Amino acid sequence: MNCDACGEAAAGPLATVTTDAAGGVRHRTVCQGCATGAAARARQPVRMCVRCERITSAPVLVAEVHQGTGPGFNVYACPGCAPGLPELPDALDLLG
């Protein structure tokens, strides 16, 4: 069976896509490469602003929180709040 998006013969299982870019229903069968590529392009980064607590699709990294054990985490702000936040020192600079 061929992929409806790229036309190539599918080596693995095919996925069924039921919506198009405009949101209309459109049934097609696509290969895994086309299915994951479309999903990656459609996915936007979404984070909560540390200052105003609103969800933003254009997050700005403002701090990295390091942990003694386990993984740390990043702190984000929206583009409007980011310039007003103080620049935080890096944890490695504090050790010196």
FENDACOR-V261139 format. One record per residue. N is the residue number from 1. RES is the residue in three letters. PHI is phi in whole degrees, 0 to 359 (none if undefined). NEAR is the number of other ideal C-beta (glycine too) atoms within 10 Angstrom. D_FIRST is the distance of its C-alpha to the first C-alpha in Angstrom with 2 decimals. Layout:
BEGIN
N & RES & PHI & NEAR & D_FIRST
N & RES & PHI & NEAR & D_FIRST
END
This chain:
BEGIN
1 & MET & none & 9 & 0.00
2 & ASN & 260 & 13 & 3.82
3 & CYS & 287 & 19 & 6.88
4 & ASP & 287 & 16 & 9.30
5 & ALA & 273 & 16 & 12.18
6 & CYS & 253 & 12 & 11.95
7 & GLY & 83 & 9 & 9.25
8 & GLU & 285 & 11 & 8.58
9 & ALA & 288 & 8 & 5.86
10 & ALA & 278 & 17 & 6.28
11 & ALA & 275 & 8 & 8.90
12 & GLY & 241 & 8 & 9.91
13 & PRO & 292 & 9 & 9.64
14 & LEU & 258 & 17 & 8.61
15 & ALA & 255 & 17 & 11.73
16 & THR & 257 & 10 & 12.76
17 & VAL & 258 & 17 & 15.36
18 & THR & 248 & 9 & 17.98
19 & THR & 227 & 10 & 20.54
20 & ASP & 252 & 10 & 20.96
21 & ALA & 297 & 9 & 23.78
22 & ALA & 275 & 6 & 26.29
23 & GLY & 92 & 7 & 25.71
24 & GLY & 283 & 8 & 24.36
25 & VAL & 281 & 7 & 21.72
26 & ARG & 210 & 12 & 18.34
27 & HIS & 273 & 9 & 15.22
28 & ARG & 212 & 14 & 12.05
29 & THR & 249 & 16 & 9.15
30 & VAL & 234 & 20 & 9.68
31 & CYS & 286 & 23 & 9.54
32 & GLN & 296 & 14 & 12.83
33 & GLY & 297 & 15 & 14.59
34 & CYS & 289 & 21 & 14.39
35 & ALA & 294 & 18 & 15.30
36 & THR & 285 & 12 & 18.26
37 & GLY & 294 & 14 & 19.35
38 & ALA & 293 & 15 & 19.75
39 & ALA & 293 & 11 & 21.56
40 & ALA & 292 & 8 & 23.86
41 & ARG & 289 & 9 & 24.80
42 & ALA & 281 & 8 & 25.56
43 & ARG & 282 & 8 & 27.67
44 & GLN & 250 & 8 & 31.35
45 & PRO & 290 & 9 & 34.13
46 & VAL & 231 & 11 & 36.34
47 & ARG & 222 & 17 & 39.68
48 & MET & 263 & 15 & 43.03
49 & CYS & 288 & 21 & 46.04
50 & VAL & 291 & 16 & 48.76
51 & ARG & 267 & 15 & 51.52
52 & CYS & 266 & 12 & 50.62
53 & GLU & 62 & 9 & 48.01
54 & ARG & 263 & 11 & 45.61
55 & ILE & 279 & 11 & 41.87
56 & THR & 233 & 19 & 40.90
57 & SER & 264 & 9 & 37.64
58 & ALA & 232 & 13 & 39.60
59 & PRO & 290 & 21 & 41.19
60 & VAL & 243 & 17 & 43.80
61 & LEU & 289 & 11 & 44.48
62 & VAL & 245 & 19 & 48.22
63 & ALA & 198 & 16 & 48.82
64 & GLU & 241 & 12 & 47.46
65 & VAL & 261 & 11 & 48.95
66 & HIS & 267 & 11 & 49.35
67 & GLN & 246 & 9 & 49.75
68 & GLY & 290 & 5 & 51.92
69 & THR & 228 & 4 & 49.36
70 & GLY & 82 & 6 & 45.69
71 & PRO & 284 & 7 & 43.67
72 & GLY & 274 & 10 & 45.34
73 & PHE & 209 & 11 & 43.96
74 & ASN & 258 & 11 & 43.96
75 & VAL & 246 & 18 & 45.93
76 & TYR & 241 & 20 & 44.70
77 & ALA & 224 & 23 & 46.45
78 & CYS & 282 & 20 & 45.50
79 & PRO & 301 & 11 & 46.38
80 & GLY & 286 & 14 & 49.51
81 & CYS & 271 & 18 & 50.95
82 & ALA & 303 & 18 & 50.05
83 & PRO & 295 & 9 & 52.92
84 & GLY & 275 & 8 & 55.48
85 & LEU & 274 & 15 & 54.63
86 & PRO & 290 & 7 & 56.75
87 & GLU & 283 & 7 & 55.26
88 & LEU & 273 & 11 & 55.06
89 & PRO & 288 & 9 & 56.18
90 & ASP & 285 & 11 & 53.81
91 & ALA & 300 & 12 & 54.54
92 & LEU & 290 & 8 & 55.15
93 & ASP & 291 & 7 & 57.81
94 & LEU & 288 & 8 & 59.71
95 & LEU & 287 & 6 & 60.15
96 & GLY & 285 & 4 & 62.25
END
